[in-house]
Amino acid sequence: MTRRASPKAGRRPASHAGVLLRGREAPVELGPEFERFAARLCGAVRASVAAVANDADARVASLGTQALAGAELTGHCAPLIAPSRHRFGVAGHALFLALDGRAILEQLDRTFGGTGEIGERLPAELPHTARLLSQRFERQVLAAMAGELGGLEFRTDDASPAELRAPFAPDAELTALTLEVTTGGRTWHIVLALETAALSSLLPKRASAPRAPVSRRKPGIDEAPFADLPLATSARLVDMEMPLHRLAAIQPGTVLPIMVARNVPLQVGEIVIARGTVGEVDDQVALQITQTFTGQTTPGKEIR
């Protein structure tokens, strides 16, 4: 008969490593980092605004981030906008970008020689020429974002007008960033919105788990990359004086009596690193080290 363990019997609780239990950083904690990104983005966007509006005094400031539901996004934007939706990351997260439609129409009027005054009555949607201008500015804003995010790639979503009116589900939890632009004495807004959970993909450096401390120990001379570094060494075996008349009489076959130094210096360049005596090992001249540059006596070590 086989006994079965009772399902009520106490089981040993699982013990998991802390690194497995540590999830990705909570999206809500990325709000401050998103705002710091916005502060950096303002400078990059300002250059684009100044070029499009032909206004060297253009200013861009961040109004901060705001948590919204998907159904609240329309009310957060201007009555007339130039909307677009873009994808980023492996998962294809959506980024919604809205430019103030009035500002686009005013700039379009100035482009064709007008004063930029278009009155209070706005069309239901932007004409084709205004959309072309807004698309040019959208590309510049996305390029500025990519530059601040380490080259993150954005892909424009081919969304229908209906999808752009409701780019997210009504109950989606969003984080919206508003930039305030001032050109020619007029103020208008740029709105960037994405799902709060996607912030970790937009800001990958901030979202990654903390790295383990890295040892900064310097490698020793017997470790890479220094161990195999070749150094030219020299050992002066003879150091003697000869009168000039002897040197002048030297010719092939001349025999010069010399005395080998008893304490031969081993040098690297002009630096003496060791001293030793000259001998012979296996029919080769060898230098037996007797003293190193540290001052230690090391008899018996041979260099061939």
C-alpha positions in Angstrom: 0.0 0.0 0.0 1.3 3.4 -1.0 0.8 6.3 1.4 -0.1 9.7 -0.1 1.0 12.9 1.4 -1.9 14.9 2.8 -2.6 18.1 0.9 -2.9 19.8 4.2 0.5 18.8 5.3 2.9 21.7 5.9 5.1 22.4 3.0 8.5 24.0 3.1 8.1 27.6 2.0 10.0 28.5 -1.2 13.0 30.7 -0.7 13.8 32.9 -3.7 16.8 35.1 -4.3 16.2 38.7 -3.7 17.2 39.5 -7.3 14.3 37.3 -8.6 11.8 39.0 -6.3 12.9 42.5 -7.2 10.7 43.6 -10.1 11.1 46.5 -12.4 10.7 49.9 -10.8 7.1 50.9 -10.3 6.0 53.2 -13.1 4.7 55.9 -10.7 8.2 56.3 -9.5 9.3 57.4 -12.9 7.2 60.5 -12.9 10.1 62.7 -11.5 12.5 61.2 -14.0 10.1 62.0 -16.8 9.9 65.6 -15.6 13.7 65.8 -15.6 13.7 64.5 -19.1 11.2 67.2 -20.0 13.5 69.9 -18.6 16.3 68.7 -20.9 13.8 68.4 -23.8 12.9 72.0 -23.6 16.3 73.2 -24.8 16.3 70.9 -27.8 12.7 71.7 -28.8 13.4 75.5 -28.5 15.9 75.3 -31.3 13.2 73.6 -33.6 10.6 76.2 -32.6 12.9 79.1 -33.3 13.6 77.7 -36.7 10.0 76.9 -37.7 8.7 80.2 -36.3 11.7 82.3 -37.4 11.9 83.7 -33.9 15.2 83.7 -32.2 13.6 84.7 -28.9 11.3 81.7 -28.8 11.0 80.1 -25.4 10.0 76.6 -24.3 9.2 75.6 -20.7 7.9 72.5 -19.1 4.6 72.7 -17.1 5.2 69.3 -15.6 3.4 66.0 -15.8 -0.1 65.1 -15.0 -1.9 61.7 -14.4 -4.9 61.3 -16.7 -7.4 58.7 -17.7 -7.6 58.0 -21.4 -11.0 59.6 -21.6 -9.6 62.9 -20.1 -6.9 63.4 -22.7 -9.0 65.3 -25.2 -10.0 67.9 -22.5 -6.3 68.3 -21.6 -5.4 69.5 -25.2 -6.4 72.6 -27.1 -9.8 72.7 -28.9 -8.0 72.4 -32.3 -4.9 70.2 -32.4 -2.6 68.6 -34.9 -2.5 65.0 -33.4 -0.2 62.1 -34.2 0.6 58.8 -32.6 3.9 57.1 -32.6 5.3 53.7 -31.5 8.5 53.0 -29.6 10.2 50.1 -28.0 10.0 46.4 -28.7 6.5 46.2 -27.4 5.4 49.1 -29.7 4.1 51.4 -26.9 2.1 54.4 -28.1 3.2 58.0 -27.7 0.6 60.6 -28.4 1.8 64.0 -29.6 -0.6 67.0 -29.9 0.4 70.4 -31.3 -1.8 73.5 -30.8 -3.8 73.9 -34.1 -4.2 77.6 -33.7 -0.4 78.1 -33.5 0.1 75.9 -36.6 -2.5 78.1 -38.6 -0.9 81.3 -37.4 2.6 80.1 -38.5 1.1 79.0 -41.8 -0.3 82.5 -42.4 3.1 84.0 -41.6 4.7 81.6 -44.0 2.6 82.9 -46.8 3.3 86.5 -46.0 0.5 87.2 -43.5 0.7 88.7 -40.1 -0.3 85.6 -38.3 -3.7 87.0 -37.1 -6.3 84.4 -38.0 -9.2 85.6 -35.8 -11.1 83.6 -33.2 -13.1 81.3 -35.5 -11.2 78.1 -36.1 -12.0 75.3 -38.7 -13.2 72.0 -37.5 -9.9 70.4 -38.6 -6.6 71.6 -40.1 -6.3 72.0 -43.8 -3.8 69.9 -45.7 -1.1 72.6 -45.9 -1.3 73.1 -42.1 -0.9 69.3 -41.6 2.2 69.4 -43.7 3.6 72.1 -41.5 2.7 70.3 -38.3 4.2 67.0 -39.6 7.5 68.8 -40.2 7.4 70.1 -36.6 6.4 66.7 -35.3 9.5 65.1 -36.8 11.7 67.8 -35.2 10.1 67.2 -31.8 10.6 63.4 -32.1 14.2 63.9 -33.2 14.8 66.1 -30.1 13.2 63.4 -27.9 15.4 60.7 -29.5 18.5 62.8 -28.9 17.7 63.0 -25.2 16.8 59.3 -24.9 20.0 57.8 -26.4 18.7 57.5 -29.9 15.4 55.7 -29.1 13.5 55.1 -32.4 10.0 56.4 -32.9 7.8 55.0 -35.7 4.8 57.1 -36.8 1.5 55.1 -36.5 -0.8 55.2 -39.5 -3.8 56.0 -37.4 -7.2 57.1 -38.7 -8.8 60.4 -37.6 -11.1 58.5 -35.3 -8.2 56.7 -33.6 -6.4 60.0 -33.1 -9.4 61.4 -31.4 -9.2 58.6 -28.9 -5.7 57.3 -29.1 -6.0 55.3 -25.8 -8.6 53.2 -24.1 -11.0 55.4 -22.0 -9.8 53.7 -18.7 -6.1 53.7 -19.6 -3.8 55.2 -17.0 -1.8 58.0 -18.7 1.0 60.4 -17.9 0.8 63.6 -19.9 3.6 66.1 -20.2 2.8 69.7 -21.3 5.4 72.1 -22.8 4.6 75.8 -23.0 5.9 77.5 -26.1 6.1 81.3 -26.4 6.7 82.8 -29.9 5.9 86.3 -31.1 4.2 87.2 -27.8 1.8 84.3 -28.1 1.7 81.2 -25.9 0.7 77.7 -27.0 1.2 74.1 -25.8 2.7 70.8 -26.9 1.2 67.8 -25.2 3.0 64.4 -25.0 1.0 61.5 -23.5 1.7 57.8 -23.0 0.5 55.0 -20.7 2.2 55.3 -17.3 3.3 51.7 -17.5 5.3 52.5 -20.7 7.5 55.0 -18.9 9.9 52.2 -18.1 10.4 51.6 -21.8 10.8 55.3 -22.6 13.3 55.8 -19.8 15.2 52.5 -19.9 18.2 53.7 -17.9 16.1 54.9 -15.0 13.9 51.8 -15.1 16.6 49.1 -15.0 17.3 47.3 -11.8 20.2 48.7 -9.7 23.5 47.4 -10.8 25.8 45.6 -8.4 28.8 47.7 -7.4 31.7 47.2 -9.7 35.1 46.7 -8.3 37.5 49.5 -9.4 40.7 47.6 -8.5 43.5 48.5 -10.8 45.1 45.6 -12.7 48.6 44.6 -11.6 51.6 44.4 -13.8 51.2 40.7 -14.1 47.6 41.0 -15.4 46.1 42.1 -18.7 46.5 44.5 -20.3 50.0 45.1 -19.0 51.4 41.6 -18.6 52.3 41.1 -22.3 53.5 44.7 -22.9 57.0 44.3 -24.5 59.8 46.4 -23.0 63.3 46.7 -24.5 66.0 45.9 -21.9 69.8 46.3 -22.1 72.6 44.9 -20.0 76.0 46.7 -20.2 78.5 43.9 -20.0 81.6 46.0 -20.6 82.4 49.5 -19.3 86.1 50.4 -19.8 88.3 53.2 -20.9 90.7 53.1 -23.9 93.2 55.7 -25.0 92.6 57.3 -28.3 95.7 55.8 -30.0 94.4 52.3 -29.2 91.0 53.0 -30.8 92.7 54.5 -33.8 94.8 51.3 -34.3 91.8 49.0 -34.2 91.5 46.7 -37.3 90.1 43.3 -38.1 91.9 40.7 -36.0 92.8 43.1 -33.1 92.4 41.4 -29.7 91.2 43.7 -26.9 91.6 42.3 -23.4 88.5 43.3 -21.4 87.2 42.6 -18.0 83.5 41.7 -17.7 81.7 43.7 -15.0 81.0 41.9 -11.8 77.8 43.9 -11.2 76.1 44.3 -14.5 73.1 46.7 -14.6 69.9 45.6 -16.4 68.1 48.7 -17.7 64.8 49.7 -19.3 65.7 52.9 -21.1 67.7 54.9 -18.6 66.2 53.2 -15.5 68.2 50.4 -13.8 65.7 47.7 -12.7 68.1 45.0 -11.5 71.8 44.1 -11.2 73.5 40.7 -11.7 76.7 38.8 -12.7 77.4 37.4 -16.2 77.8 33.7 -16.7 77.0 30.9 -19.1 74.0 28.5 -19.2 73.5 25.9 -22.0 76.0 27.6 -24.3 74.3 30.9 -23.9 75.4 34.1 -22.1 73.2 34.5 -19.0 72.7 37.2 -16.4 72.2 36.0 -12.9 70.2 38.6 -11.0 71.6 39.4 -7.6 69.6 42.5 -6.8 66.3 44.0 -8.0 65.3 47.6 -8.2 63.4 47.2 -4.9 66.7 46.6 -3.2 66.0 43.0 -2.4 68.8 40.4 -2.9 67.5 37.6 -5.1 70.4 35.2 -5.8 70.0 32.4 -8.4 67.5 34.0 -10.8 68.8 33.9 -14.4 67.9 35.8 -17.5 69.1 34.5 -20.9 
